[in-house]
Amino acid sequence: MKTPGKGSRVPLDPFGADIAAESARLRALGPIVPVTLPGGIPAWAPTGYDTLKALILDPRVSKDPRRHWALFAELGQHPEWGWILGWVGVINMLSTYGPDHTRLRKLVAPSFTARRTEAMRGRVETITAELLDGLGEAAASGGPVDLKSGYAHPLPMRLICELFGVPDHLTESTGALIAAIMDTSDPTPRHAAFVQEQIATVLPALVAYKTERPGDDMTTELIRVRNEDGDRLSAEELLHTLLVVIGAGFETTVNLIGNAVVALLDDPGQLAAVRSGAIGWDAVIDETLRVHPSIANLPLRFAISDITVDGVTVPAGDAIITTYAAAGLDPAHYGAEADSFDAARGADDHLAFGIGVHRCIGAPLARMEALTALPALFDRFPNLQLAVKAAELKQVPSFIAFGWQEIPVRLGQ
């Protein structure tokens, strides 16, 4: 197949119904392909591991839309592009470049040090045990239970809310906000307006609550920085930093746990090898992140100057998506069976947590949660089974997130 000609772009599926197949189709077109995102936003999609890694590390690639996206000023002229504002219409370490990114990242980094992560292990174990008890009670009638809503979602959600001091009355709305940002299936102005309204209400409500009731949590610490040194963190940056860290702190771990469970239940032989100790849980997590990365495609990065990739030029000012799913499934890097889940392969060089200065700051916490949740689940319910075939599970409506809407299982107690 030939690379699409000038002006020809491949539309990405806004529902992300089959991300692996879509990645393969794009890969057949070349190392980097012109695509359109939901609503018709033009962008470029790297299709292989080496190409993506090189672009992530290239200093000519920025994450700041205000400085480096040629179409940023046109956002208001395209109501159907409004959904992207949750990603590029905010100012945090996900949408900044150079010194601004370094400044914002340093403010959050203390909450995700190895010492802080290890200090949370006991709390993770306690929440895990409580949720497993709840699953058992829910399954007492003998029917299937949803492992996502009963286990994979509440564990990281409760932990991140405790870390940032999110009160119970804001937990549901916080989760709904992140889910709406991840949902790329609705490019209507109404959906975009809902996201912006929630950003403008939920996050200020959290800041107001913690201002009145400060505690030993990260929101209180960020408020202190804003109040004492506005040069380091503005009021707007405070809100948007909370958005990215709370969202990334639970949504990606939800999918990591859920995707690992589904992959193992769909392959009893591999599950048996894991449970016998022949394959370690670390390997399971890495293979899950390679084949089913929690974030399939992350918007957006921008070419600061013209960048040529194998004879294809990405013009300065154009947008680039970070295609973690395509990179992880690249047969040129992982072999002919790159699309197969095989934890025994020991591939730990995946890019699912990013690489370089933008590597996910919460990666150690996500791994620790998964390393606690997964063995505990299979130890408590050794006869756990999917209640439907894996092929019948429905992907969340997103080309960004890579996970399941529900994971019905039978606990086999």
C-alpha positions in Angstrom: 0.0 0.0 0.0 1.2 3.5 -0.7 1.3 6.4 1.6 -1.8 8.6 1.2 -1.1 11.5 -1.2 -1.0 15.1 -0.3 -4.3 16.2 1.2 -5.4 12.6 1.8 -5.8 11.7 5.5 -6.9 8.5 7.2 -9.7 9.1 9.8 -9.1 7.4 13.1 -12.0 5.5 14.7 -13.3 7.8 17.5 -14.7 4.7 19.3 -11.4 2.8 19.2 -13.3 -0.3 18.4 -10.2 -2.3 17.2 -7.1 -0.3 18.0 -4.8 -3.2 17.1 -6.2 -3.7 13.6 -6.3 0.1 13.0 -2.6 0.3 14.0 -1.7 -2.5 11.5 -3.6 -0.8 8.7 -1.8 2.5 9.3 1.6 0.7 9.6 1.0 -0.7 6.1 0.9 2.9 4.8 4.3 3.9 6.1 6.3 4.9 9.2 4.2 8.1 9.8 0.8 8.6 8.3 -1.4 11.7 8.0 -4.7 11.1 9.9 -7.7 13.0 11.1 -8.8 12.8 14.8 -12.5 13.1 15.8 -14.1 16.2 14.3 -11.6 16.2 11.5 -8.5 17.5 13.4 -5.5 16.9 11.2 -2.5 15.2 12.7 0.3 12.7 12.0 0.4 9.1 13.4 3.8 7.4 13.8 3.2 3.7 13.2 6.3 1.9 14.6 8.4 1.7 17.7 11.6 3.3 16.4 9.7 6.2 14.8 7.7 7.0 17.9 10.7 6.7 20.2 12.7 9.0 18.0 10.0 11.6 17.9 9.3 11.6 21.6 13.0 12.3 22.2 13.4 14.8 19.4 13.8 18.3 20.8 12.1 19.6 17.7 8.8 18.1 19.0 6.9 20.1 21.6 3.8 19.6 23.8 2.9 23.3 24.0 0.0 24.0 21.6 0.0 27.7 22.4 3.5 28.1 21.1 3.8 25.4 18.5 0.5 24.3 17.0 -0.4 26.2 13.8 -4.1 25.5 14.3 -4.4 26.5 17.9 -5.8 29.9 17.1 -8.5 28.3 14.9 -10.0 26.1 17.7 -12.8 28.5 18.2 -13.8 28.4 14.6 -14.4 24.6 14.7 -17.0 23.6 17.3 -16.5 20.0 16.4 -12.9 20.3 17.7 -14.0 21.3 21.1 -13.4 17.8 22.6 -9.6 18.4 22.3 -9.7 21.3 24.7 -9.5 18.9 27.7 -6.1 18.1 26.4 -4.7 21.3 24.7 -6.9 23.9 26.3 -5.3 23.4 29.7 -1.9 24.4 31.1 -0.1 21.6 33.0 2.9 19.4 32.6 1.2 17.5 29.8 0.8 20.6 27.6 3.9 22.5 28.3 7.5 22.5 26.9 10.9 23.3 28.2 11.3 25.4 31.4 7.5 25.5 32.0 7.2 21.8 31.9 10.2 21.4 34.2 8.7 23.8 36.7 5.3 22.2 36.8 6.7 18.7 37.0 9.0 19.5 39.9 6.0 20.7 41.9 4.3 17.3 41.6 7.3 15.0 41.7 7.6 14.9 45.6 4.3 13.0 45.8 5.6 10.2 43.5 9.1 9.5 44.9 10.0 5.9 45.5 9.8 6.5 49.3 6.3 8.0 49.0 5.2 5.2 46.8 6.5 2.6 49.1 4.8 4.3 52.1 1.5 3.9 50.3 1.9 0.1 49.9 0.1 -0.7 53.2 -2.9 1.4 52.2 -3.0 -0.3 48.8 -3.1 -3.7 50.5 -5.9 -2.6 52.8 -8.1 -1.2 50.0 -7.4 -4.3 47.9 -8.5 -6.6 50.7 -11.7 -4.6 51.3 -12.6 -4.7 47.6 -12.0 -8.4 47.4 -14.4 -8.9 50.3 -16.9 -6.8 48.5 -16.6 -8.8 45.3 -17.2 -12.0 47.3 -20.3 -10.5 48.8 -21.6 -9.2 45.5 -21.2 -12.7 43.9 -22.9 -14.5 46.8 -26.0 -15.0 44.6 -23.9 -16.9 42.1 -24.2 -14.4 39.2 -21.4 -12.6 37.4 -19.9 -9.4 38.8 -18.3 -6.5 37.0 -14.6 -6.7 37.9 -14.0 -3.2 36.5 -16.6 -1.3 38.7 -16.0 -3.6 41.7 -12.2 -3.8 41.7 -10.1 -2.4 38.9 -11.7 1.1 39.1 -12.2 1.7 42.8 -8.7 0.7 43.9 -6.7 3.4 42.0 -9.6 5.8 42.4 -9.7 5.6 46.2 -5.9 5.8 46.4 -5.5 8.9 44.2 -8.3 10.6 46.0 -6.7 10.0 49.3 -3.3 11.2 48.0 -4.9 14.4 46.8 -7.5 14.8 49.5 -10.5 14.5 47.3 -13.6 14.4 49.6 -16.3 11.7 49.1 -18.8 14.2 47.8 -16.5 15.1 44.8 -15.3 11.6 44.0 -18.1 10.7 41.6 -18.0 14.0 39.7 -14.2 13.8 39.5 -14.4 10.3 37.9 -17.2 11.5 35.5 -15.0 14.4 34.4 -12.0 12.2 33.5 -14.3 9.7 31.7 -15.7 12.5 29.7 -12.3 13.7 28.7 -11.3 10.2 27.6 -14.5 9.7 25.6 -13.7 10.7 22.0 -16.8 9.3 20.4 -18.8 12.5 20.7 -17.3 15.6 18.9 -20.5 17.6 19.4 -20.3 21.1 21.0 -22.5 19.8 23.8 -20.0 17.2 24.9 -17.2 19.8 24.8 -19.2 22.2 26.8 -19.9 19.6 29.4 -16.2 18.9 29.8 -15.3 22.6 30.1 -18.2 23.1 32.6 -16.9 20.2 34.8 -13.4 21.5 34.7 -14.6 24.9 35.8 -16.7 23.5 38.6 -15.3 20.2 40.0 -11.7 21.4 40.3 -12.4 24.8 41.9 -14.7 22.9 44.3 -11.8 20.7 45.3 -9.5 23.7 45.8 -12.1 25.5 47.8 -12.7 22.5 50.0 -9.0 22.0 50.7 -8.4 25.7 51.3 -11.0 25.5 54.1 -9.8 22.1 55.3 -6.1 21.7 54.6 -4.5 18.4 55.3 -1.6 16.1 54.5 -2.3 15.8 50.8 -1.0 17.0 47.5 -3.9 19.4 46.8 -3.1 21.3 50.1 0.6 21.4 49.1 -0.2 22.8 45.7 -2.5 25.4 47.2 0.3 26.5 49.5 2.7 26.9 46.6 0.1 29.0 44.7 -0.5 31.2 47.7 3.1 31.7 48.7 4.8 31.8 45.3 2.5 32.6 42.5 5.5 32.8 40.1 5.8 29.0 40.5 2.2 28.1 40.1 -0.7 30.2 38.9 -4.3 29.7 39.9 -5.1 28.3 36.4 -2.0 26.0 36.5 -3.1 24.7 39.9 -6.5 23.5 38.6 -5.1 22.0 35.4 -2.3 20.3 37.3 -4.9 18.6 39.5 -6.8 17.6 36.4 -3.9 15.8 34.8 -2.4 14.2 37.9 -5.6 12.9 39.3 -6.9 11.7 35.9 -3.6 10.0 35.0 -3.3 8.7 38.5 -6.3 6.4 38.4 -7.7 6.0 34.8 -4.5 4.4 33.4 -4.2 2.0 36.4 -7.8 1.0 36.0 -7.1 -0.2 32.4 -3.7 -1.8 33.4 -5.4 -4.0 36.0 -8.4 -4.8 33.8 -6.4 -5.5 30.7 -4.0 -7.8 32.6 -6.9 -9.8 34.1 -8.6 -10.2 30.7 -5.4 -11.3 29.0 -4.7 -14.0 31.6 -8.3 -15.3 31.8 -8.3 -15.6 28.0 -5.1 -17.8 28.1 -5.4 -20.4 30.9 -2.0 -21.9 30.1 -0.3 -18.6 30.7 -2.3 -18.0 33.8 -1.2 -21.3 35.1 2.4 -20.5 34.4 2.0 -17.2 36.3 0.3 -18.8 39.2 3.0 -21.5 39.4 5.7 -18.8 39.5 7.2 -19.8 36.1 6.3 -16.3 34.9 6.5 -13.3 37.3 3.9 -10.6 37.8 6.3 -7.9 36.7 6.5 -9.7 33.3 2.7 -9.8 33.1 2.5 -6.1 33.7 5.1 -5.2 31.1 3.4 -7.4 28.5 0.1 -5.9 29.3 1.5 -2.4 28.8 3.1 -3.5 25.6 0.1 -5.2 24.0 -2.7 -3.4 25.7 -1.3 0.0 26.9 -3.7 1.9 29.0 -3.3 4.9 26.7 -3.3 3.9 23.1 -2.9 7.3 21.5 -2.1 10.5 23.4 -2.9 13.9 21.9 -1.0 16.0 21.1 2.7 16.9 20.3 3.8 19.5 17.7 6.6 19.9 15.2 8.6 23.0 16.1 10.3 22.9 12.7 10.0 20.6 9.6 10.8 17.0 10.5 11.5 14.4 7.9 10.7 10.8 8.7 11.9 8.2 6.1 11.3 10.7 3.3 8.0 12.0 4.7 8.1 15.6 6.0 6.0 16.7 8.9 5.7 20.5 8.5 6.4 22.9 11.4 3.3 23.6 13.4 1.6 20.2 12.6 0.2 18.0 15.3 1.5 14.5 16.1 -0.2 11.9 18.2 1.8 9.6 20.5 0.9 6.1 19.3 1.8 3.8 22.2 -0.4 1.0 20.9 1.1 1.0 17.5 4.6 1.0 18.9 3.9 -1.9 21.2 2.5 -4.0 18.4 5.3 -3.2 15.9 6.5 -6.5 14.3 9.7 -4.8 13.2 10.6 -4.4 16.9 8.8 -7.3 18.6 8.7 -9.9 16.0 6.1 -11.5 13.8 3.9 -12.4 16.7 4.0 -8.9 18.3 0.2 -8.8 18.5 0.1 -11.9 20.8 0.1 -11.6 24.5 3.1 -13.6 25.8 4.4 -12.6 29.2 7.2 -15.1 28.9 8.8 -13.0 26.1 10.2 -10.6 28.8 9.8 -7.5 26.7 10.3 -4.6 29.2 11.3 -1.9 26.7 7.7 -0.8 25.9 6.9 2.9 25.7 3.6 2.8 27.5 4.8 5.0 30.3 6.5 7.3 27.9 10.2 8.1 27.7 12.4 11.1 28.4 11.4 14.2 30.2 7.7 13.4 29.8 7.8 9.9 31.2 4.8 9.2 33.4 5.6 10.5 36.9 3.2 8.0 38.4 4.5 4.9 36.7 6.0 3.4 40.0 2.7 3.9 41.8 0.7 2.3 39.0 3.0 -0.7 38.9 2.9 -1.1 42.7 -0.9 -1.0 42.6 -1.0 -3.6 39.9 1.6 -5.8 41.6 -0.6 -5.8 44.6 -4.0 -6.1 43.0 -3.4 -8.9 40.5 -1.9 -11.6 42.6 -4.3 -10.9 45.4 -7.2 -11.3 43.1 -6.1 -14.6 41.7 -5.1 -15.9 45.1 -8.5 -15.1 46.6 -10.5 -16.4 43.6 -8.3 -19.1 41.9 -11.3 -20.3 39.8 -12.0 -16.8 38.4 -13.4 -16.9 34.9 -14.7 -14.4 32.3 -18.5 -14.5 32.1 -18.4 -13.8 28.4 -15.8 -14.5 25.7 -13.0 -12.0 25.6 -14.0 -11.1 22.0 -17.4 -10.0 23.3 -16.0 -7.3 25.6 -16.6 -3.7 24.6 -13.8 -1.2 24.3 -14.4 2.1 26.1 -15.5 4.7 23.5 -12.1 6.3 22.9 -9.2 6.2 20.6 -7.1 7.5 23.5 -7.9 5.0 26.3 -7.4 1.3 25.8 -9.6 -0.7 28.1 -13.0 -2.3 28.6 -16.4 -0.8 29.5 -17.2 -3.8 31.7 -15.4 -7.0 32.7 -18.1 -9.5 33.7 -16.6 -12.4 35.6 -17.6 -15.4 37.7 -15.6 -15.8 40.8 -16.0 -19.6 41.1 -16.1 -19.6 44.9 
